[in-house]
Amino acid sequence: MAAVNEEELSFEGAMDRLESIVARLENGDVPLETAIELFQEGMRLSQLCGGKLEHVEQRIELLLESEQGFQKKTFASASEDKGE
């Protein structure tokens, strides 16, 4: 497996790698030591994705500034959008 520079990954690239790791772990045929390494990498990727999402949200909030001042608008979760 080639080394991946996690800081240079796009959000989509990190999600693809995370999905690949989950698939390997769910398959269950990796040695324990490899499973632990994959889990650790998955946790780092998950944190990276969370950080990237927070950064994007902050950028969007800045774009929502109006002439009257900053109006922070939060994003509704998928369940809230569906009325659940």
PyMOL Python script that loads the backbone (N, CA, C, O; Angstrom):
from pymol import cmd

cmd.read_pdbstr("""\
ATOM      1  N   MET A   1       0.845  -1.165   0.000  1.00  0.00           N
ATOM      2  CA  MET A   1       0.000   0.000   0.000  1.00  0.00           C
ATOM      3  C   MET A   1       0.898   1.237   0.000  1.00  0.00           C
ATOM      4  O   MET A   1       1.784   1.354   0.846  1.00  0.00           O
ATOM      5  N   ALA A   2       0.679   2.167  -0.942  1.00  0.00           N
ATOM      6  CA  ALA A   2       1.482   3.373  -1.047  1.00  0.00           C
ATOM      7  C   ALA A   2       1.127   4.333   0.083  1.00  0.00           C
ATOM      8  O   ALA A   2      -0.022   4.414   0.516  1.00  0.00           O
ATOM      9  N   ALA A   3       2.140   5.056   0.548  1.00  0.00           N
ATOM     10  CA  ALA A   3       1.908   6.042   1.595  1.00  0.00           C
ATOM     11  C   ALA A   3       1.089   7.190   1.016  1.00  0.00           C
ATOM     12  O   ALA A   3       1.316   7.630  -0.111  1.00  0.00           O
ATOM     13  N   VAL A   4       0.138   7.663   1.804  1.00  0.00           N
ATOM     14  CA  VAL A   4      -0.745   8.737   1.383  1.00  0.00           C
ATOM     15  C   VAL A   4      -0.489   9.934   2.265  1.00  0.00           C
ATOM     16  O   VAL A   4      -0.541   9.829   3.491  1.00  0.00           O
ATOM     17  N   ASN A   5      -0.206  11.097   1.641  1.00  0.00           N
ATOM     18  CA  ASN A   5      -0.058  12.329   2.406  1.00  0.00           C
ATOM     19  C   ASN A   5      -1.457  12.861   2.671  1.00  0.00           C
ATOM     20  O   ASN A   5      -2.077  13.467   1.797  1.00  0.00           O
ATOM     21  N   GLU A   6      -1.946  12.632   3.872  1.00  0.00           N
ATOM     22  CA  GLU A   6      -3.335  12.951   4.216  1.00  0.00           C
ATOM     23  C   GLU A   6      -3.622  14.443   4.126  1.00  0.00           C
ATOM     24  O   GLU A   6      -4.744  14.827   3.794  1.00  0.00           O
ATOM     25  N   GLU A   7      -2.646  15.291   4.411  1.00  0.00           N
ATOM     26  CA  GLU A   7      -2.868  16.731   4.374  1.00  0.00           C
ATOM     27  C   GLU A   7      -3.124  17.237   2.956  1.00  0.00           C
ATOM     28  O   GLU A   7      -3.770  18.270   2.781  1.00  0.00           O
ATOM     29  N   GLU A   8      -2.627  16.523   1.938  1.00  0.00           N
ATOM     30  CA  GLU A   8      -2.796  16.951   0.556  1.00  0.00           C
ATOM     31  C   GLU A   8      -4.052  16.363  -0.089  1.00  0.00           C
ATOM     32  O   GLU A   8      -4.396  16.725  -1.214  1.00  0.00           O
ATOM     33  N   LEU A   9      -4.731  15.467   0.607  1.00  0.00           N
ATOM     34  CA  LEU A   9      -5.929  14.847   0.050  1.00  0.00           C
ATOM     35  C   LEU A   9      -7.077  15.841  -0.021  1.00  0.00           C
ATOM     36  O   LEU A   9      -7.258  16.661   0.878  1.00  0.00           O
ATOM     37  N   SER A  10      -7.842  15.760  -1.087  1.00  0.00           N
ATOM     38  CA  SER A  10      -9.081  16.524  -1.146  1.00  0.00           C
ATOM     39  C   SER A  10     -10.093  15.827  -0.239  1.00  0.00           C
ATOM     40  O   SER A  10      -9.875  14.695   0.195  1.00  0.00           O
ATOM     41  N   PHE A  11     -11.181  16.502   0.038  1.00  0.00           N
ATOM     42  CA  PHE A  11     -12.242  15.894   0.839  1.00  0.00           C
ATOM     43  C   PHE A  11     -12.716  14.611   0.174  1.00  0.00           C
ATOM     44  O   PHE A  11     -12.877  13.584   0.832  1.00  0.00           O
ATOM     45  N   GLU A  12     -12.941  14.676  -1.141  1.00  0.00           N
ATOM     46  CA  GLU A  12     -13.427  13.507  -1.871  1.00  0.00           C
ATOM     47  C   GLU A  12     -12.400  12.369  -1.854  1.00  0.00           C
ATOM     48  O   GLU A  12     -12.760  11.200  -1.721  1.00  0.00           O
ATOM     49  N   GLY A  13     -11.124  12.724  -1.989  1.00  0.00           N
ATOM     50  CA  GLY A  13     -10.070  11.715  -1.934  1.00  0.00           C
ATOM     51  C   GLY A  13      -9.995  11.046  -0.573  1.00  0.00           C
ATOM     52  O   GLY A  13      -9.820   9.832  -0.470  1.00  0.00           O
ATOM     53  N   ALA A  14     -10.132  11.862   0.474  1.00  0.00           N
ATOM     54  CA  ALA A  14     -10.104  11.317   1.839  1.00  0.00           C
ATOM     55  C   ALA A  14     -11.308  10.407   2.077  1.00  0.00           C
ATOM     56  O   ALA A  14     -11.175   9.354   2.701  1.00  0.00           O
ATOM     57  N   MET A  15     -12.479  10.808   1.584  1.00  0.00           N
ATOM     58  CA  MET A  15     -13.674   9.972   1.748  1.00  0.00           C
ATOM     59  C   MET A  15     -13.536   8.659   0.987  1.00  0.00           C
ATOM     60  O   MET A  15     -13.928   7.606   1.489  1.00  0.00           O
ATOM     61  N   ASP A  16     -12.977   8.716  -0.225  1.00  0.00           N
ATOM     62  CA  ASP A  16     -12.763   7.486  -0.998  1.00  0.00           C
ATOM     63  C   ASP A  16     -11.837   6.538  -0.249  1.00  0.00           C
ATOM     64  O   ASP A  16     -12.105   5.340  -0.159  1.00  0.00           O
ATOM     65  N   ARG A  17     -10.740   7.081   0.292  1.00  0.00           N
ATOM     66  CA  ARG A  17      -9.791   6.260   1.042  1.00  0.00           C
ATOM     67  C   ARG A  17     -10.460   5.693   2.292  1.00  0.00           C
ATOM     68  O   ARG A  17     -10.257   4.528   2.633  1.00  0.00           O
ATOM     69  N   LEU A  18     -11.248   6.508   2.966  1.00  0.00           N
ATOM     70  CA  LEU A  18     -11.952   6.063   4.172  1.00  0.00           C
ATOM     71  C   LEU A  18     -12.924   4.931   3.842  1.00  0.00           C
ATOM     72  O   LEU A  18     -13.014   3.951   4.581  1.00  0.00           O
ATOM     73  N   GLU A  19     -13.648   5.066   2.737  1.00  0.00           N
ATOM     74  CA  GLU A  19     -14.568   4.004   2.315  1.00  0.00           C
ATOM     75  C   GLU A  19     -13.816   2.715   1.999  1.00  0.00           C
ATOM     76  O   GLU A  19     -14.296   1.622   2.300  1.00  0.00           O
ATOM     77  N   SER A  20     -12.648   2.844   1.396  1.00  0.00           N
ATOM     78  CA  SER A  20     -11.823   1.670   1.090  1.00  0.00           C
ATOM     79  C   SER A  20     -11.374   0.973   2.378  1.00  0.00           C
ATOM     80  O   SER A  20     -11.389  -0.254   2.468  1.00  0.00           O
ATOM     81  N   ILE A  21     -10.982   1.761   3.357  1.00  0.00           N
ATOM     82  CA  ILE A  21     -10.552   1.202   4.643  1.00  0.00           C
ATOM     83  C   ILE A  21     -11.713   0.484   5.320  1.00  0.00           C
ATOM     84  O   ILE A  21     -11.546  -0.626   5.826  1.00  0.00           O
ATOM     85  N   VAL A  22     -12.877   1.104   5.333  1.00  0.00           N
ATOM     86  CA  VAL A  22     -14.053   0.488   5.955  1.00  0.00           C
ATOM     87  C   VAL A  22     -14.374  -0.834   5.273  1.00  0.00           C
ATOM     88  O   VAL A  22     -14.675  -1.821   5.944  1.00  0.00           O
ATOM     89  N   ALA A  23     -14.313  -0.859   3.952  1.00  0.00           N
ATOM     90  CA  ALA A  23     -14.607  -2.092   3.210  1.00  0.00           C
ATOM     91  C   ALA A  23     -13.622  -3.196   3.590  1.00  0.00           C
ATOM     92  O   ALA A  23     -14.024  -4.343   3.786  1.00  0.00           O
ATOM     93  N   ARG A  24     -12.335  -2.859   3.695  1.00  0.00           N
ATOM     94  CA  ARG A  24     -11.332  -3.868   4.074  1.00  0.00           C
ATOM     95  C   ARG A  24     -11.577  -4.378   5.488  1.00  0.00           C
ATOM     96  O   ARG A  24     -11.469  -5.576   5.751  1.00  0.00           O
ATOM     97  N   LEU A  25     -11.908  -3.460   6.401  1.00  0.00           N
ATOM     98  CA  LEU A  25     -12.143  -3.879   7.782  1.00  0.00           C
ATOM     99  C   LEU A  25     -13.414  -4.722   7.897  1.00  0.00           C
ATOM    100  O   LEU A  25     -13.452  -5.689   8.658  1.00  0.00           O
ATOM    101  N   GLU A  26     -14.451  -4.357   7.143  1.00  0.00           N
ATOM    102  CA  GLU A  26     -15.694  -5.126   7.185  1.00  0.00           C
ATOM    103  C   GLU A  26     -15.510  -6.512   6.592  1.00  0.00           C
ATOM    104  O   GLU A  26     -16.190  -7.458   6.991  1.00  0.00           O
ATOM    105  N   ASN A  27     -14.596  -6.637   5.642  1.00  0.00           N
ATOM    106  CA  ASN A  27     -14.322  -7.928   5.023  1.00  0.00           C
ATOM    107  C   ASN A  27     -13.775  -8.913   6.058  1.00  0.00           C
ATOM    108  O   ASN A  27     -14.051 -10.111   5.996  1.00  0.00           O
ATOM    109  N   GLY A  28     -13.003  -8.397   7.002  1.00  0.00           N
ATOM    110  CA  GLY A  28     -12.556  -9.215   8.124  1.00  0.00           C
ATOM    111  C   GLY A  28     -11.389 -10.142   7.856  1.00  0.00           C
ATOM    112  O   GLY A  28     -11.029 -10.935   8.726  1.00  0.00           O
ATOM    113  N   ASP A  29     -10.787 -10.068   6.680  1.00  0.00           N
ATOM    114  CA  ASP A  29      -9.695 -11.001   6.409  1.00  0.00           C
ATOM    115  C   ASP A  29      -8.325 -10.319   6.407  1.00  0.00           C
ATOM    116  O   ASP A  29      -7.427 -10.724   5.670  1.00  0.00           O
ATOM    117  N   VAL A  30      -8.171  -9.281   7.238  1.00  0.00           N
ATOM    118  CA  VAL A  30      -6.868  -8.636   7.392  1.00  0.00           C
ATOM    119  C   VAL A  30      -6.291  -9.031   8.750  1.00  0.00           C
ATOM    120  O   VAL A  30      -7.034  -9.189   9.719  1.00  0.00           O
ATOM    121  N   PRO A  31      -4.974  -9.190   8.822  1.00  0.00           N
ATOM    122  CA  PRO A  31      -4.357  -9.512  10.113  1.00  0.00           C
ATOM    123  C   PRO A  31      -4.635  -8.413  11.136  1.00  0.00           C
ATOM    124  O   PRO A  31      -4.859  -7.259  10.771  1.00  0.00           O
ATOM    125  N   LEU A  32      -4.620  -8.773  12.393  1.00  0.00           N
ATOM    126  CA  LEU A  32      -4.944  -7.846  13.474  1.00  0.00           C
ATOM    127  C   LEU A  32      -4.094  -6.580  13.415  1.00  0.00           C
ATOM    128  O   LEU A  32      -4.627  -5.476  13.526  1.00  0.00           O
ATOM    129  N   GLU A  33      -2.789  -6.724  13.243  1.00  0.00           N
ATOM    130  CA  GLU A  33      -1.905  -5.548  13.201  1.00  0.00           C
ATOM    131  C   GLU A  33      -2.283  -4.625  12.047  1.00  0.00           C
ATOM    132  O   GLU A  33      -2.279  -3.405  12.209  1.00  0.00           O
ATOM    133  N   THR A  34      -2.604  -5.182  10.903  1.00  0.00           N
ATOM    134  CA  THR A  34      -3.032  -4.384   9.751  1.00  0.00           C
ATOM    135  C   THR A  34      -4.367  -3.711  10.030  1.00  0.00           C
ATOM    136  O   THR A  34      -4.574  -2.555   9.663  1.00  0.00           O
ATOM    137  N   ALA A  35      -5.270  -4.436  10.680  1.00  0.00           N
ATOM    138  CA  ALA A  35      -6.574  -3.869  11.021  1.00  0.00           C
ATOM    139  C   ALA A  35      -6.417  -2.668  11.950  1.00  0.00           C
ATOM    140  O   ALA A  35      -7.120  -1.669  11.795  1.00  0.00           O
ATOM    141  N   ILE A  36      -5.512  -2.755  12.900  1.00  0.00           N
ATOM    142  CA  ILE A  36      -5.274  -1.642  13.818  1.00  0.00           C
ATOM    143  C   ILE A  36      -4.715  -0.446  13.058  1.00  0.00           C
ATOM    144  O   ILE A  36      -5.141   0.688  13.279  1.00  0.00           O
ATOM    145  N   GLU A  37      -3.755  -0.698  12.157  1.00  0.00           N
ATOM    146  CA  GLU A  37      -3.185   0.389  11.356  1.00  0.00           C
ATOM    147  C   GLU A  37      -4.251   1.025  10.467  1.00  0.00           C
ATOM    148  O   GLU A  37      -4.299   2.248  10.337  1.00  0.00           O
ATOM    149  N   LEU A  38      -5.102   0.207   9.859  1.00  0.00           N
ATOM    150  CA  LEU A  38      -6.180   0.735   9.027  1.00  0.00           C
ATOM    151  C   LEU A  38      -7.165   1.560   9.856  1.00  0.00           C
ATOM    152  O   LEU A  38      -7.624   2.617   9.425  1.00  0.00           O
ATOM    153  N   PHE A  39      -7.479   1.061  11.046  1.00  0.00           N
ATOM    154  CA  PHE A  39      -8.377   1.794  11.929  1.00  0.00           C
ATOM    155  C   PHE A  39      -7.794   3.153  12.291  1.00  0.00           C
ATOM    156  O   PHE A  39      -8.504   4.158  12.267  1.00  0.00           O
ATOM    157  N   GLN A  40      -6.499   3.193  12.630  1.00  0.00           N
ATOM    158  CA  GLN A  40      -5.844   4.453  12.982  1.00  0.00           C
ATOM    159  C   GLN A  40      -5.863   5.419  11.799  1.00  0.00           C
ATOM    160  O   GLN A  40      -6.144   6.606  11.968  1.00  0.00           O
ATOM    161  N   GLU A  41      -5.566   4.914  10.608  1.00  0.00           N
ATOM    162  CA  GLU A  41      -5.607   5.758   9.421  1.00  0.00           C
ATOM    163  C   GLU A  41      -7.029   6.270   9.184  1.00  0.00           C
ATOM    164  O   GLU A  41      -7.225   7.433   8.832  1.00  0.00           O
ATOM    165  N   GLY A  42      -8.004   5.405   9.377  1.00  0.00           N
ATOM    166  CA  GLY A  42      -9.399   5.800   9.213  1.00  0.00           C
ATOM    167  C   GLY A  42      -9.800   6.899  10.176  1.00  0.00           C
ATOM    168  O   GLY A  42     -10.526   7.820   9.803  1.00  0.00           O
ATOM    169  N   MET A  43      -9.335   6.809  11.407  1.00  0.00           N
ATOM    170  CA  MET A  43      -9.642   7.851  12.398  1.00  0.00           C
ATOM    171  C   MET A  43      -9.016   9.180  11.982  1.00  0.00           C
ATOM    172  O   MET A  43      -9.650  10.229  12.103  1.00  0.00           O
ATOM    173  N   ARG A  44      -7.776   9.142  11.492  1.00  0.00           N
ATOM    174  CA  ARG A  44      -7.124  10.376  11.035  1.00  0.00           C
ATOM    175  C   ARG A  44      -7.882  10.971   9.849  1.00  0.00           C
ATOM    176  O   ARG A  44      -8.090  12.183   9.780  1.00  0.00           O
ATOM    177  N   LEU A  45      -8.292  10.109   8.919  1.00  0.00           N
ATOM    178  CA  LEU A  45      -9.041  10.585   7.755  1.00  0.00           C
ATOM    179  C   LEU A  45     -10.390  11.170   8.166  1.00  0.00           C
ATOM    180  O   LEU A  45     -10.831  12.177   7.610  1.00  0.00           O
ATOM    181  N   SER A  46     -11.038  10.544   9.131  1.00  0.00           N
ATOM    182  CA  SER A  46     -12.312  11.045   9.624  1.00  0.00           C
ATOM    183  C   SER A  46     -12.144  12.440  10.226  1.00  0.00           C
ATOM    184  O   SER A  46     -12.958  13.327   9.969  1.00  0.00           O
ATOM    185  N   GLN A  47     -11.101  12.636  11.017  1.00  0.00           N
ATOM    186  CA  GLN A  47     -10.828  13.945  11.600  1.00  0.00           C
ATOM    187  C   GLN A  47     -10.480  14.957  10.510  1.00  0.00           C
ATOM    188  O   GLN A  47     -10.898  16.113  10.581  1.00  0.00           O
ATOM    189  N   LEU A  48      -9.723  14.533   9.511  1.00  0.00           N
ATOM    190  CA  LEU A  48      -9.368  15.409   8.402  1.00  0.00           C
ATOM    191  C   LEU A  48     -10.620  15.870   7.664  1.00  0.00           C
ATOM    192  O   LEU A  48     -10.764  17.053   7.357  1.00  0.00           O
ATOM    193  N   CYS A  49     -11.519  14.941   7.384  1.00  0.00           N
ATOM    194  CA  CYS A  49     -12.769  15.281   6.697  1.00  0.00           C
ATOM    195  C   CYS A  49     -13.613  16.232   7.540  1.00  0.00           C
ATOM    196  O   CYS A  49     -14.181  17.190   7.016  1.00  0.00           O
ATOM    197  N   GLY A  50     -13.695  15.974   8.831  1.00  0.00           N
ATOM    198  CA  GLY A  50     -14.440  16.857   9.720  1.00  0.00           C
ATOM    199  C   GLY A  50     -13.862  18.262   9.721  1.00  0.00           C
ATOM    200  O   GLY A  50     -14.605  19.243   9.699  1.00  0.00           O
ATOM    201  N   GLY A  51     -12.545  18.363   9.744  1.00  0.00           N
ATOM    202  CA  GLY A  51     -11.887  19.666   9.712  1.00  0.00           C
ATOM    203  C   GLY A  51     -12.141  20.402   8.408  1.00  0.00           C
ATOM    204  O   GLY A  51     -12.373  21.610   8.394  1.00  0.00           O
ATOM    205  N   LYS A  52     -12.092  19.645   7.297  1.00  0.00           N
ATOM    206  CA  LYS A  52     -12.357  20.257   5.993  1.00  0.00           C
ATOM    207  C   LYS A  52     -13.801  20.755   5.918  1.00  0.00           C
ATOM    208  O   LYS A  52     -14.055  21.829   5.373  1.00  0.00           O
ATOM    209  N   LEU A  53     -14.737  19.996   6.452  1.00  0.00           N
ATOM    210  CA  LEU A  53     -16.141  20.429   6.451  1.00  0.00           C
ATOM    211  C   LEU A  53     -16.334  21.688   7.294  1.00  0.00           C
ATOM    212  O   LEU A  53     -17.070  22.592   6.900  1.00  0.00           O
ATOM    213  N   GLU A  54     -15.679  21.748   8.449  1.00  0.00           N
ATOM    214  CA  GLU A  54     -15.772  22.944   9.297  1.00  0.00           C
ATOM    215  C   GLU A  54     -15.215  24.158   8.567  1.00  0.00           C
ATOM    216  O   GLU A  54     -15.793  25.244   8.629  1.00  0.00           O
ATOM    217  N   HIS A  55     -14.098  23.977   7.878  1.00  0.00           N
ATOM    218  CA  HIS A  55     -13.482  25.069   7.134  1.00  0.00           C
ATOM    219  C   HIS A  55     -14.415  25.573   6.033  1.00  0.00           C
ATOM    220  O   HIS A  55     -14.566  26.781   5.849  1.00  0.00           O
ATOM    221  N   VAL A  56     -15.033  24.658   5.312  1.00  0.00           N
ATOM    222  CA  VAL A  56     -15.962  25.041   4.252  1.00  0.00           C
ATOM    223  C   VAL A  56     -17.166  25.772   4.845  1.00  0.00           C
ATOM    224  O   VAL A  56     -17.621  26.771   4.289  1.00  0.00           O
ATOM    225  N   GLU A  57     -17.678  25.281   5.966  1.00  0.00           N
ATOM    226  CA  GLU A  57     -18.816  25.937   6.609  1.00  0.00           C
ATOM    227  C   GLU A  57     -18.461  27.366   7.006  1.00  0.00           C
ATOM    228  O   GLU A  57     -19.271  28.279   6.837  1.00  0.00           O
ATOM    229  N   GLN A  58     -17.259  27.562   7.529  1.00  0.00           N
ATOM    230  CA  GLN A  58     -16.830  28.913   7.909  1.00  0.00           C
ATOM    231  C   GLN A  58     -16.750  29.817   6.681  1.00  0.00           C
ATOM    232  O   GLN A  58     -17.148  30.980   6.736  1.00  0.00           O
ATOM    233  N   ARG A  59     -16.238  29.286   5.579  1.00  0.00           N
ATOM    234  CA  ARG A  59     -16.155  30.087   4.355  1.00  0.00           C
ATOM    235  C   ARG A  59     -17.546  30.462   3.853  1.00  0.00           C
ATOM    236  O   ARG A  59     -17.762  31.584   3.397  1.00  0.00           O
ATOM    237  N   ILE A  60     -18.486  29.526   3.936  1.00  0.00           N
ATOM    238  CA  ILE A  60     -19.853  29.804   3.485  1.00  0.00           C
ATOM    239  C   ILE A  60     -20.495  30.858   4.376  1.00  0.00           C
ATOM    240  O   ILE A  60     -21.184  31.753   3.886  1.00  0.00           O
ATOM    241  N   GLU A  61     -20.272  30.755   5.682  1.00  0.00           N
ATOM    242  CA  GLU A  61     -20.828  31.748   6.602  1.00  0.00           C
ATOM    243  C   GLU A  61     -20.322  33.142   6.262  1.00  0.00           C
ATOM    244  O   GLU A  61     -21.080  34.109   6.342  1.00  0.00           O
ATOM    245  N   LEU A  62     -19.055  33.260   5.884  1.00  0.00           N
ATOM    246  CA  LEU A  62     -18.517  34.561   5.512  1.00  0.00           C
ATOM    247  C   LEU A  62     -19.194  35.087   4.249  1.00  0.00           C
ATOM    248  O   LEU A  62     -19.394  36.294   4.110  1.00  0.00           O
ATOM    249  N   LEU A  63     -19.541  34.208   3.346  1.00  0.00           N
ATOM    250  CA  LEU A  63     -20.210  34.607   2.114  1.00  0.00           C
ATOM    251  C   LEU A  63     -21.638  35.082   2.362  1.00  0.00           C
ATOM    252  O   LEU A  63     -22.217  35.773   1.524  1.00  0.00           O
ATOM    253  N   LEU A  64     -22.204  34.716   3.500  1.00  0.00           N
ATOM    254  CA  LEU A  64     -23.582  35.085   3.806  1.00  0.00           C
ATOM    255  C   LEU A  64     -23.690  36.446   4.497  1.00  0.00           C
ATOM    256  O   LEU A  64     -24.768  36.830   4.951  1.00  0.00           O
ATOM    257  N   GLU A  65     -22.570  37.175   4.578  1.00  0.00           N
ATOM    258  CA  GLU A  65     -22.618  38.496   5.189  1.00  0.00           C
ATOM    259  C   GLU A  65     -23.555  39.381   4.376  1.00  0.00           C
ATOM    260  O   GLU A  65     -23.583  39.330   3.146  1.00  0.00           O
ATOM    261  N   SER A  66     -24.304  40.173   5.086  1.00  0.00           N
ATOM    262  CA  SER A  66     -25.201  41.106   4.405  1.00  0.00           C
ATOM    263  C   SER A  66     -24.780  42.533   4.719  1.00  0.00           C
ATOM    264  O   SER A  66     -23.859  42.749   5.507  1.00  0.00           O
ATOM    265  N   GLU A  67     -25.439  43.496   4.118  1.00  0.00           N
ATOM    266  CA  GLU A  67     -25.127  44.899   4.363  1.00  0.00           C
ATOM    267  C   GLU A  67     -25.418  45.285   5.815  1.00  0.00           C
ATOM    268  O   GLU A  67     -24.782  46.201   6.336  1.00  0.00           O
ATOM    269  N   GLN A  68     -26.353  44.620   6.477  1.00  0.00           N
ATOM    270  CA  GLN A  68     -26.692  44.925   7.867  1.00  0.00           C
ATOM    271  C   GLN A  68     -25.706  44.290   8.849  1.00  0.00           C
ATOM    272  O   GLN A  68     -25.795  44.535  10.052  1.00  0.00           O
ATOM    273  N   GLY A  69     -24.808  43.513   8.373  1.00  0.00           N
ATOM    274  CA  GLY A  69     -23.856  42.838   9.252  1.00  0.00           C
ATOM    275  C   GLY A  69     -23.914  41.346   9.026  1.00  0.00           C
ATOM    276  O   GLY A  69     -24.609  40.856   8.136  1.00  0.00           O
ATOM    277  N   PHE A  70     -23.184  40.650   9.835  1.00  0.00           N
ATOM    278  CA  PHE A  70     -23.083  39.198   9.688  1.00  0.00           C
ATOM    279  C   PHE A  70     -24.354  38.526  10.152  1.00  0.00           C
ATOM    280  O   PHE A  70     -24.822  38.751  11.268  1.00  0.00           O
ATOM    281  N   GLN A  71     -24.903  37.708   9.293  1.00  0.00           N
ATOM    282  CA  GLN A  71     -26.069  36.909   9.656  1.00  0.00           C
ATOM    283  C   GLN A  71     -25.685  35.445   9.541  1.00  0.00           C
ATOM    284  O   GLN A  71     -25.679  34.881   8.446  1.00  0.00           O
ATOM    285  N   LYS A  72     -25.370  34.840  10.654  1.00  0.00           N
ATOM    286  CA  LYS A  72     -24.955  33.445  10.643  1.00  0.00           C
ATOM    287  C   LYS A  72     -26.158  32.561  10.400  1.00  0.00           C
ATOM    288  O   LYS A  72     -27.165  32.646  11.103  1.00  0.00           O
ATOM    289  N   LYS A  73     -26.039  31.712   9.395  1.00  0.00           N
ATOM    290  CA  LYS A  73     -27.099  30.765   9.087  1.00  0.00           C
ATOM    291  C   LYS A  73     -26.485  29.376   9.173  1.00  0.00           C
ATOM    292  O   LYS A  73     -25.481  29.085   8.523  1.00  0.00           O
ATOM    293  N   THR A  74     -27.093  28.534   9.972  1.00  0.00           N
ATOM    294  CA  THR A  74     -26.569  27.189  10.134  1.00  0.00           C
ATOM    295  C   THR A  74     -27.207  26.262   9.115  1.00  0.00           C
ATOM    296  O   THR A  74     -28.297  26.521   8.604  1.00  0.00           O
ATOM    297  N   PHE A  75     -26.507  25.186   8.836  1.00  0.00           N
ATOM    298  CA  PHE A  75     -27.003  24.192   7.914  1.00  0.00           C
ATOM    299  C   PHE A  75     -27.914  23.228   8.652  1.00  0.00           C
ATOM    300  O   PHE A  75     -27.611  22.821   9.773  1.00  0.00           O
ATOM    301  N   ALA A  76     -29.028  22.859   8.034  1.00  0.00           N
ATOM    302  CA  ALA A  76     -29.923  21.859   8.608  1.00  0.00           C
ATOM    303  C   ALA A  76     -29.353  20.478   8.279  1.00  0.00           C
ATOM    304  O   ALA A  76     -28.835  20.258   7.185  1.00  0.00           O
ATOM    305  N   SER A  77     -29.450  19.576   9.208  1.00  0.00           N
ATOM    306  CA  SER A  77     -28.999  18.215   8.930  1.00  0.00           C
ATOM    307  C   SER A  77     -29.944  17.570   7.931  1.00  0.00           C
ATOM    308  O   SER A  77     -31.050  18.060   7.701  1.00  0.00           O
ATOM    309  N   ALA A  78     -29.506  16.476   7.344  1.00  0.00           N
ATOM    310  CA  ALA A  78     -30.320  15.780   6.346  1.00  0.00           C
ATOM    311  C   ALA A  78     -31.674  15.360   6.921  1.00  0.00           C
ATOM    312  O   ALA A  78     -32.683  15.418   6.218  1.00  0.00           O
ATOM    313  N   SER A  79     -31.709  14.936   8.192  1.00  0.00           N
ATOM    314  CA  SER A  79     -32.963  14.522   8.795  1.00  0.00           C
ATOM    315  C   SER A  79     -33.899  15.708   8.997  1.00  0.00           C
ATOM    316  O   SER A  79     -35.116  15.562   8.882  1.00  0.00           O
ATOM    317  N   GLU A  80     -33.337  16.893   9.301  1.00  0.00           N
ATOM    318  CA  GLU A  80     -34.173  18.071   9.462  1.00  0.00           C
ATOM    319  C   GLU A  80     -34.751  18.517   8.132  1.00  0.00           C
ATOM    320  O   GLU A  80     -35.889  18.982   8.076  1.00  0.00           O
ATOM    321  N   ASP A  81     -33.965  18.377   7.041  1.00  0.00           N
ATOM    322  CA  ASP A  81     -34.453  18.746   5.725  1.00  0.00           C
ATOM    323  C   ASP A  81     -35.631  17.903   5.307  1.00  0.00           C
ATOM    324  O   ASP A  81     -36.507  18.376   4.582  1.00  0.00           O
ATOM    325  N   LYS A  82     -35.667  16.655   5.754  1.00  0.00           N
ATOM    326  CA  LYS A  82     -36.736  15.743   5.392  1.00  0.00           C
ATOM    327  C   LYS A  82     -37.926  15.832   6.347  1.00  0.00           C
ATOM    328  O   LYS A  82     -38.938  15.157   6.157  1.00  0.00           O
ATOM    329  N   GLY A  83     -37.794  16.661   7.361  1.00  0.00           N
ATOM    330  CA  GLY A  83     -38.874  16.817   8.324  1.00  0.00           C
ATOM    331  C   GLY A  83     -38.975  15.689   9.318  1.00  0.00           C
ATOM    332  O   GLY A  83     -40.028  15.489   9.923  1.00  0.00           O
ATOM    333  N   GLU A  84     -37.896  14.946   9.500  1.00  0.00           N
ATOM    334  CA  GLU A  84     -37.909  13.800  10.432  1.00  0.00           C
ATOM    335  C   GLU A  84     -37.545  14.256  11.810  1.00  0.00           C
ATOM    336  O   GLU A  84     -37.500  13.446  12.736  1.00  0.00           O
TER     337      GLU A  84
END
""", "prot")
cmd.dss("prot")
cmd.show_as("cartoon", "prot")
cmd.util.cbc("prot")
cmd.orient("prot")
